[in-house]
Amino acid sequence: MGCLPLPLLFLAGFGLGWLIDGSTGALWGASIGLVLGLLAMGWLVRAIRGRR
């Protein structure tokens, strides 16, 4: 479940970027969504494992 934010934020960024600026916006939105998804995934995995 730690990787669930990755595809969700990727697709949300892609869709929002497409609505704002077409294909160029979709590329930027997907990139931003990918980075945010990776950060959220890392945060969730760290929270699940607990802090050592």
Stockholm file with secondary structure:
# STOCKHOLM 1.0

chainA/1-52         MGCLPLPLLFLAGFGLGWLIDGSTGALWGASIGLVLGLLAMGWLVRAIRGRR
#=GR chainA/1-52 SS CTTTHHHHHHHHHHHHHHHHHHHHHHHHHHHHHHHHHHHHHHHHHHHHHCCC
#=GC SS_cons        CTTTHHHHHHHHHHHHHHHHHHHHHHHHHHHHHHHHHHHHHHHHHHHHHCCC
//
